[in-house]
Amino acid sequence: MQVFLLWHVRHARDLDGSPVEHVDGDGELTWDEWDGDDLKLLGVYSTESRARERIERAKSTPGFADEPDCFMVDPHEIDEDAWTEGFITIVE
């Protein structure tokens, strides 16, 4: 069974207050939490259509309305491992 996670990215601003580039060369949404981008999970939905309906509702609310193109619907299989390897922490 598949579920659909709905994310929004609030991108950090440059020092002059202007927005940073947040789409790659293929038109895909990008983010970097190290640079101050803030990801929010809006919900988990049973269909992609329901997730898209939530996007439309969220676009008119404070904060989300500032970056209406920064939503991402991420499909996931239930009971399937998503991260199968360990990780390391890099301290700078």
N, C-alpha and C positions, 0 to 999 in steps of 0.2 A: 504494500500500500504506500502510496506517495502522499506527502504533505508539502505545503508550500510556505516557506518562511518569508516574511515580508520585512525588509530592512530599509532604513533611510540613512543616508550619509549627509551629515552637516559638515561641510568642508571648512577647514581653517582658512583664515584670510591672510593675505600678505601684510607686511608691516604698514603699508599705506592704506589698508582696509579693503583693498580690492580682492575679489575672489581669486583663488588659485585655479589653475587648469585641472579639471577633474574628469576628463574623458580622454581615453587613449586614442591612438591613430585608427583603431578599428571602430571607434564610436562607443566603446564599452566604458561603463562607469568605473572609475578608479578611486582609491582612497589610501591613506597612509596614517594610521593612528599615531605613529611616531611624530608626524608633522602637525598633529593636533586635530585631525579629522575625527568626528564623533559618529559612531554607528549606533543606531537604535533599532531594536527588534520591535516591530509594531504588532506582530502576531503570527500565529501559525494557523494556516487555513487548509480546509479539506480539498479545495479546488483552486486552480490558478485564477479562475474567474472571480471567486470570492476575494482573493488577495487583490486583484485589480480593482474591484469595487471599493475596497478599503483605501486604496491609493487615491481614488477620486474624492472620497470623503476627507482624507487627510490633507489634500492639496489646498483646502480652504481654511486650514487651522494655523495658528501662529507657529512660526518656526519652520514647519513643513512647507508652508506657502513660499518661504524665501528661496527654497531650492526644489521646485516642483518636478524637476527632471532627475532627481537623485534618489529614486526608489529602485529597489532591486527585489525581484521575486526569485527565490532560490529553492528549487525542488529538492526534496530529500526522501529517501526510502526509510520507512519505519523499521526499526530493529536491524538496521544495517550499519556496520561501523563506518564512520566517516573519516576518522583520523586513526590510521593504523600503525603509525610510527611514533616514536618518542619525540622530544624536543629538547632544545638547549636554550639557556638564557644567556644573552650577551650583555655584559655590563660595560657601559662606556664611561 
